[in-house]
Amino acid sequence: MKLHTNVVLALSAAALLGAAGCASDDAGASDLAGPALPGSPGSVGVSQGGAQDFGLFRQILEDGQIPGPDTIDDVGFFAEHKLDYPAATCGEDVCMHGLLGIMGNMISGSPCTLIQVGMNSAIDVGAMERPPLHLVIAADTSGSMAGDPIDYLKAGLIEMIDALEPDDRISLVSYADRAEVVLELAEASDTETLTAAFKRLAAAGKTNLYDGLFTAFAVAERHLDPARQNRVIFLSDGEATVGLTSPERLRSLAEGYAEMGIGVTTVGVGGEFDVDVMRGVGEVGAGNFYFLEDPKAVEEVFAEEVKTFLVPVALDVDLDVSVGEGYVVRGAYGTNGWQGGERGGTVHMPSLFLAGRTSSEAPVGAGRRGGGGAILLELVPEDGQAGAEIPRAVGSLELSWKHPITGEARSQKVDVAAPGGPLEAGYFSSDTVEKGFVMLNLFAGFRLAAQLAADADPRTARRTLEALRPNVEAWLERNPDPDVEDDLRYVGLFIENLIAVEATVAPYTPADPPNPWPAD
């Protein structure tokens, strides 16, 4: 049994998951829920850029290993969950919703209050007419890509051809020791040329990440056309071994070209790529980050995302949050852009994209990407307010952005309020926020267990997940949900892998499952 560390950023146990993820551990919690807002399964979710899956974390568990805490983040985990928000009737391409939940968490039972911020759109993805695309693909063809990885890549690129529009243009850059321009501004309708170029890709040499990314951006800049969406897909299966290897240089490169209007989506292949670099480049580059684990995932990323995630619906997005009297903000989850303090703050998102899934009730198939996700803000009472009647004015949200084509400024304001009178833990303003709490509890359990295992405490990690599992099972009995059912499978797999690791460490008495929300 291998302990998969792959830790880029070490988190102390005290700081880990300061307050994420509250959900009721009371079997009757959903009976206490407030009046549900009408869901809108037909509304398309809207997702921020950055991580779009937690595929690496899942693959490590499937391989019988223990994932490191850096292999899962809240943005990617949430993006694999479809949340059916109220109908997108705000009159804009992006509609924001602010939902309220008050409940006890599924690990230790301590209560907390959260605002769930979600976005969706009335745009019909199937009928959407996107502007023509110039897509530059930077493909890692180093020696480590030999075998299945290069075969998966070629299959996914060929599958992508059918998803392109006739006016789209494709350029292809391969890189190993150095970068080479294989195709430049080829017409999407020239399927024979594209297919032949993709099939010729072969793996050999070292990995020059910087030259691959720089060359792809240079091709995109050379043909920069304001009438087109100008995008780069940057794929790698490893760390930089030759050329400029500084992660900061890669991020600066992506950030600079994003300001010019050339975004980048990054794709990590296998379990050895530099998670921090690939995730970071996607975040600052007005794009997305994916983990590619099998041929089905390739098909999803390279075909479906051409239709949705490569075309932003909003740019230069800011979410401003202020909370009402009696509350302070303790944490923000589902975003890496939070900046603020106790009274509120701001989340900056370079871009927003349409998500592909239209209903949370659809079975989980080849992949779960395209749910849209959420941003969750955890609130705690101000000093002296604990136990007092909950104020009606909980918070105020303002979303501002620029239209991706016209550059016109847009905005929307939403107030979040609680009903009058005292509320017991277990109040939800809609069914969607209840799922959001369960989702966040699962993330908290996964991340905390991964950190405990990395700290050589697999037994306490197992006890944490074993405390979480029956409460998730009880929730699913009342609220069947394909996303959470799939999450629960990985809870069980994680426990099995931890049991195997326990046999390799010295015996001791494990601690009780830690409370991930000690200040509540």
C-alpha positions in Angstrom: 0.0 0.0 0.0 1.5 3.3 -1.1 0.9 6.6 0.8 0.5 9.2 -2.0 1.9 12.4 -0.6 2.4 14.7 -3.6 2.0 17.6 -1.2 2.8 21.0 -2.6 1.3 23.1 0.2 1.3 21.7 3.7 -1.6 22.8 6.0 -1.4 22.6 9.7 -4.1 20.5 11.4 -5.4 23.5 13.3 -5.9 25.6 10.1 -7.2 22.8 7.9 -10.8 23.4 6.9 -11.4 26.1 9.4 -15.1 26.0 9.1 -16.2 24.3 5.9 -19.2 22.1 5.4 -22.1 22.1 7.8 -25.0 19.6 7.5 -27.4 18.1 9.9 -26.5 14.9 11.6 -30.1 14.7 12.8 -32.2 12.1 10.9 -35.1 14.4 10.9 -33.2 17.4 9.6 -34.9 17.6 6.2 -38.3 17.7 7.9 -37.2 21.0 9.6 -36.3 22.6 6.3 -37.9 25.8 5.4 -40.1 26.3 2.3 -38.3 25.1 -0.8 -37.8 27.5 -3.6 -38.8 26.1 -7.0 -35.8 24.4 -8.5 -35.0 24.8 -12.1 -33.4 21.6 -13.4 -33.5 23.0 -16.9 -31.3 26.0 -16.0 -27.7 25.7 -17.0 -25.2 26.2 -14.2 -22.5 28.8 -14.4 -19.0 28.0 -13.2 -16.0 30.1 -12.3 -12.6 29.2 -13.9 -10.1 27.1 -12.2 -10.4 23.4 -11.1 -13.3 21.7 -12.7 -13.0 18.2 -11.1 -11.4 16.2 -8.3 -10.4 13.4 -10.7 -6.9 13.0 -9.4 -8.1 12.5 -5.9 -10.6 9.9 -7.1 -8.0 8.1 -9.3 -5.6 7.8 -6.4 -8.3 6.1 -4.3 -9.2 3.8 -7.2 -5.5 2.8 -7.4 -5.6 1.7 -3.7 -3.5 4.7 -2.5 -4.0 7.5 0.0 -4.3 10.9 -1.6 -2.4 13.9 -0.3 -4.4 17.0 0.9 -3.2 19.0 -2.1 -4.9 16.6 -4.6 -8.4 17.9 -3.7 -9.6 21.5 -3.5 -13.1 22.9 -2.9 -13.4 24.6 -6.3 -12.9 21.4 -8.2 -14.9 19.2 -5.8 -17.9 21.6 -5.9 -17.7 21.8 -9.7 -18.6 18.1 -9.9 -21.9 18.7 -8.2 -24.9 19.9 -10.1 -27.0 22.2 -7.9 -30.5 23.1 -9.2 -30.9 26.8 -8.4 -34.2 28.7 -8.8 -35.1 29.7 -12.4 -32.7 32.1 -14.1 -35.2 34.9 -14.5 -33.0 38.0 -13.7 -32.9 39.1 -17.4 -29.2 38.7 -17.7 -27.0 35.9 -19.1 -25.8 35.3 -15.6 -28.2 35.1 -12.6 -27.0 35.0 -9.0 -28.8 33.3 -6.1 -28.2 33.7 -2.4 -29.5 30.8 -0.2 -29.4 30.3 3.6 -28.8 27.2 5.6 -28.5 26.6 9.4 -27.5 23.1 10.5 -25.2 20.9 12.4 -22.2 19.4 10.6 -22.0 15.7 9.8 -18.7 15.0 11.5 -19.0 16.5 15.0 -22.5 18.0 15.1 -21.5 21.6 15.8 -23.9 24.2 14.3 -23.2 26.9 11.8 -24.8 29.3 9.4 -23.9 29.5 5.7 -24.8 31.6 2.7 -24.7 29.6 -0.5 -24.0 31.7 -3.6 -24.8 30.0 -6.9 -25.1 31.2 -10.5 -27.0 29.9 -13.5 -28.2 31.0 -16.9 -31.3 30.8 -19.1 -29.0 30.3 -22.1 -29.8 27.2 -24.1 -26.5 25.5 -24.6 -27.8 23.4 -27.5 -29.1 26.5 -29.3 -26.2 28.8 -28.4 -24.4 30.4 -31.3 -20.9 31.0 -30.1 -18.4 33.1 -32.0 -15.8 31.2 -34.0 -12.9 29.8 -32.1 -9.1 29.8 -32.6 -8.0 27.0 -30.4 -4.3 26.3 -29.9 -3.5 22.9 -28.4 -0.2 22.5 -26.6 0.4 18.8 -26.2 3.0 17.3 -24.0 4.8 14.6 -26.1 7.7 13.9 -23.7 8.8 10.3 -23.1 6.6 9.9 -20.0 3.5 10.3 -22.2 4.4 7.0 -24.0 1.7 4.3 -24.0 -1.8 5.0 -22.7 -1.4 8.7 -22.1 -0.5 9.6 -25.7 -3.1 7.2 -27.0 -5.8 8.8 -24.8 -4.7 12.2 -25.9 -4.9 11.4 -29.6 -8.3 9.7 -29.2 -9.7 12.8 -27.4 -8.4 15.2 -30.0 -9.9 13.2 -32.8 -13.2 13.0 -30.9 -13.1 16.8 -30.5 -13.2 17.4 -34.3 -16.9 16.6 -34.5 -17.7 19.2 -31.8 -16.0 22.0 -33.7 -17.9 24.5 -35.9 -16.9 25.0 -39.6 -15.5 28.5 -39.0 -13.3 27.4 -36.1 -9.5 27.2 -36.5 -7.1 24.8 -34.8 -3.4 25.1 -34.2 -1.3 22.3 -32.7 1.9 22.7 -30.7 3.8 19.6 -29.5 6.5 20.0 -26.9 9.1 17.8 -25.2 12.7 19.1 -25.0 11.5 22.0 -27.1 8.2 23.1 -28.7 7.3 22.6 -32.3 4.4 24.1 -34.2 2.7 21.1 -36.0 -0.4 22.9 -37.3 -1.1 26.6 -37.6 -4.6 28.0 -38.2 -6.0 24.8 -39.8 -9.7 24.9 -40.8 -11.9 22.8 -38.6 -13.7 21.6 -41.7 -10.4 20.0 -42.9 -11.0 16.9 -40.9 -8.4 14.8 -42.8 -5.6 17.2 -42.0 -6.5 17.5 -38.4 -6.9 13.7 -37.9 -3.6 13.0 -39.6 -1.8 15.6 -37.4 -3.3 14.2 -34.2 -2.4 10.6 -35.1 1.2 11.5 -35.8 1.9 12.7 -32.3 4.6 10.5 -30.7 6.2 10.5 -27.2 9.9 11.0 -26.6 12.2 13.4 -24.7 12.0 15.6 -21.6 9.4 18.1 -20.5 9.8 21.8 -21.3 6.6 23.2 -19.9 7.6 26.9 -20.4 8.5 26.5 -24.1 5.3 24.6 -24.8 3.1 27.2 -23.2 5.0 30.2 -24.6 4.9 28.8 -28.1 1.2 28.2 -27.9 0.5 31.7 -26.7 2.8 33.1 -29.4 0.7 31.3 -32.1 -2.5 32.5 -30.5 -1.2 36.1 -30.4 0.1 35.9 -34.0 -3.5 35.3 -35.2 -5.3 37.3 -32.5 -8.7 38.2 -33.8 -11.3 40.1 -31.8 -14.1 38.4 -33.7 -12.9 35.0 -32.4 -12.6 33.3 -29.0 -8.8 32.9 -28.7 -8.0 30.0 -26.4 -5.1 27.7 -25.5 -5.4 24.1 -24.1 -2.2 23.2 -22.3 -1.8 19.5 -21.5 1.0 17.8 -19.5 1.6 14.6 -17.6 4.7 15.7 -15.6 6.8 18.4 -14.0 9.2 20.6 -15.9 12.5 18.9 -16.4 14.2 21.2 -18.9 14.0 24.9 -19.8 12.6 27.5 -17.4 11.1 25.6 -14.5 9.8 28.4 -12.3 6.0 28.0 -11.5 5.9 31.8 -11.1 7.1 32.4 -14.6 4.4 30.1 -16.0 1.7 31.8 -14.0 2.9 35.3 -15.0 2.9 34.2 -18.7 -0.7 32.9 -18.4 -1.8 36.0 -16.5 -0.3 38.4 -19.1 -1.9 36.7 -22.1 -5.3 36.5 -20.3 -5.2 40.3 -20.1 -4.7 40.3 -23.9 -7.8 38.2 -24.3 -6.2 34.8 -24.7 -7.3 32.3 -22.1 -5.8 29.0 -21.2 -7.3 25.7 -20.0 -4.9 23.2 -18.4 -5.2 19.4 -18.4 -3.2 17.2 -16.2 -2.7 13.6 -17.2 -1.9 10.7 -14.8 -0.7 11.1 -11.2 2.7 12.7 -11.6 2.0 16.1 -13.1 2.6 19.3 -11.1 -0.8 19.9 -9.6 0.1 23.3 -8.2 1.4 24.6 -11.5 -1.4 23.3 -13.7 -4.1 24.4 -11.4 -2.5 27.8 -10.9 -2.0 28.5 -14.6 -5.7 27.7 -15.3 -6.9 29.9 -12.5 -4.9 33.0 -13.4 -5.3 32.4 -17.2 -9.1 33.0 -17.4 -9.6 29.3 -18.0 -10.0 25.9 -16.3 -8.1 23.0 -14.9 -8.9 19.3 -15.5 -7.5 16.0 -14.5 -7.7 13.4 -17.3 -7.8 9.8 -16.1 -9.3 7.7 -18.9 -10.5 7.8 -22.5 -14.0 8.8 -21.4 -12.6 11.8 -19.6 -10.7 12.8 -22.7 -13.8 12.7 -24.7 -15.6 14.9 -22.2 -12.9 17.5 -21.8 -11.9 17.9 -25.5 -15.4 17.6 -27.0 -18.0 18.9 -24.5 -15.9 21.7 -23.2 -15.5 23.1 -26.7 -19.2 23.7 -26.6 -19.3 25.3 -23.2 -16.2 26.0 -21.1 -14.1 27.5 -23.8 -16.6 30.3 -24.3 -16.9 32.6 -21.3 -20.3 34.3 -20.5 -18.8 36.9 -18.3 -15.3 38.4 -17.8 -13.6 40.4 -15.0 -16.2 39.3 -12.4 -16.4 40.6 -8.8 -18.7 39.3 -6.0 -19.0 41.7 -3.2 -20.3 40.4 0.1 -21.4 42.2 3.3 -23.0 40.5 6.3 -25.7 41.8 8.6 -25.4 42.9 12.2 -24.9 40.0 14.5 -22.8 38.0 12.1 -19.1 37.7 11.1 -17.6 35.8 8.2 -15.4 33.0 9.3 -14.6 31.4 6.0 -15.3 31.3 2.2 -15.2 28.0 0.3 -15.6 27.1 -3.3 -13.3 29.9 -4.5 -9.6 30.7 -4.3 -10.2 34.4 -4.8 -11.7 35.4 -1.5 -10.3 38.6 0.1 -11.9 40.1 3.1 -12.5 40.2 6.8 -15.2 39.6 9.4 -17.7 42.1 7.9 -17.5 40.9 4.3 -15.2 40.8 1.4 -14.8 40.3 -2.4 -14.2 37.4 -4.7 -12.6 38.2 -8.0 -13.1 35.7 -10.9 -11.4 36.3 -14.2 -14.2 34.5 -16.1 -17.4 32.6 -15.9 -18.5 29.7 -18.1 -21.6 27.7 -18.9 -21.7 24.3 -17.3 -22.8 21.3 -19.3 -25.2 19.5 -17.0 -28.8 20.6 -16.8 -30.2 18.4 -13.9 -28.9 17.0 -10.6 -31.1 14.0 -11.1 -29.3 12.7 -14.2 -27.3 9.5 -13.6 -23.5 9.9 -13.2 -22.1 8.7 -16.5 -18.6 9.2 -18.0 -17.9 12.2 -15.8 -19.4 14.6 -13.4 -17.9 17.8 -14.7 -20.1 20.7 -15.7 -22.2 21.0 -12.5 -21.5 24.7 -11.9 -20.6 24.4 -8.2 -21.1 27.1 -5.6 -19.4 29.5 -3.2 -20.2 28.9 0.5 -19.7 31.6 3.1 -19.7 30.4 6.7 -21.0 32.9 9.3 -20.7 32.8 13.1 -22.4 35.0 15.7 -20.6 38.1 16.8 -19.3 38.0 20.4 -22.2 37.9 22.8 -24.7 37.0 20.1 -24.6 33.2 20.4 -28.0 31.8 21.3 -29.8 35.1 20.4 -32.6 35.4 17.9 -31.2 35.3 14.4 -31.3 38.7 12.7 -33.5 38.8 9.5 -30.9 40.6 7.4 -28.2 38.0 7.0 -26.2 39.4 4.1 -26.1 41.3 0.9 -24.5 40.2 -2.4 -23.5 42.2 -5.5 -22.2 40.6 -8.6 -20.6 42.8 -11.3 -19.0 41.7 -14.6 -18.2 42.6 -18.2 -20.0 41.2 -21.2 -17.4 39.0 -23.0 -18.3 40.4 -26.5 -19.3 44.0 -26.0 -17.4 44.8 -22.8 -20.5 46.4 -21.3 -20.7 46.5 -17.5 -23.4 44.4 -15.9 -24.4 43.9 -12.2 -27.0 42.2 -10.0 -27.8 42.6 -6.3 -29.3 40.0 -4.0 -30.2 40.2 -0.3 -30.2 37.1 1.9 -32.7 37.1 4.8 -33.9 34.7 7.5 -37.5 34.3 8.5 -38.5 36.0 11.7 -38.2 34.3 15.1 -35.7 31.8 16.5 -34.5 29.0 14.2 -33.3 25.6 15.1 -30.4 24.0 13.2 -31.9 22.3 10.2 -33.4 25.4 8.4 -32.8 25.6 4.6 -34.2 28.2 2.3 -34.3 25.6 -0.4 -33.4 22.0 -1.1 -30.4 23.1 -3.1 -28.7 24.7 -0.1 -29.3 21.4 1.9 -27.3 19.5 -0.8 -24.7 22.2 -0.7 -24.2 21.6 3.0 -23.9 17.9 2.5 -21.4 18.4 -0.3 -19.3 20.7 1.8 -19.3 18.2 4.7 -18.0 15.6 2.3 -15.2 17.9 1.1 -14.3 18.6 4.7 -14.1 14.9 5.6 -12.0 14.1 2.5 -9.6 16.9 3.1 -9.3 16.3 6.8 -8.7 12.6 6.4 -6.1 13.2 3.7 -4.3 15.6 6.1 -4.4 13.2 9.0 -3.1 10.4 6.9 -0.2 12.7 5.7 0.5 13.4 9.3 0.9 9.6 9.9 -2.4 9.2 11.7 -4.4 6.9 9.4 -6.6 5.6 12.2 -8.0 9.0 13.2 -8.4 9.7 9.5 -10.5 6.5 9.2 -12.6 7.4 12.3 -13.3 10.8 10.8 -14.7 9.2 7.6 -16.6 6.6 9.6 -18.3 9.3 11.6 -19.3 11.0 8.4 -20.5 8.0 6.4 -23.7 7.0 8.3 -24.9 10.6 8.3 -24.5 10.9 4.5 -26.2 7.5 4.1 -29.2 8.7 6.2 -29.4 11.9 4.1 -29.4 9.9 0.9 -32.2 7.7 2.1 -34.4 10.8 2.2 -32.8 12.6 -0.7 -31.5 10.3 -3.5 -28.8 12.1 -5.4 -26.3 10.7 -8.0 -23.5 13.1 -7.1 -23.6 12.4 -3.4 -24.1 8.6 -4.0 -20.8 8.7 -6.0 -19.1 10.7 -3.3 -20.2 8.1 -0.7 -18.6 5.4 -2.8 -15.2 7.2 -2.5 -15.7 7.6 1.3 -15.9 3.8 1.5 -12.9 3.3 -0.8 -10.9 5.8 1.3 -11.8 3.9 4.5 -10.7 0.6 2.9 -7.3 2.1 1.8 -6.8 3.6 5.3 -7.4 0.2 6.9 -4.7 -1.3 4.7 -2.3 1.5 5.7 -3.0 1.0 9.4 -1.4 -2.5 9.2 1.9 -0.8 8.3 2.1 1.7 11.2 2.8 1.1 14.9 -0.3 0.4 17.0 -1.7 3.2 19.1 -5.1 4.5 20.4 -6.6 6.8 17.8 -8.1 10.1 18.8 -11.8 10.9 18.4 -12.6 12.4 15.0 -11.5 16.1 15.2 -14.0 18.9 15.0 -13.3 20.7 11.8 -15.2 23.7 13.1 -13.8 24.3 16.6 -14.8 27.9 16.9 -18.5 27.5 16.2 
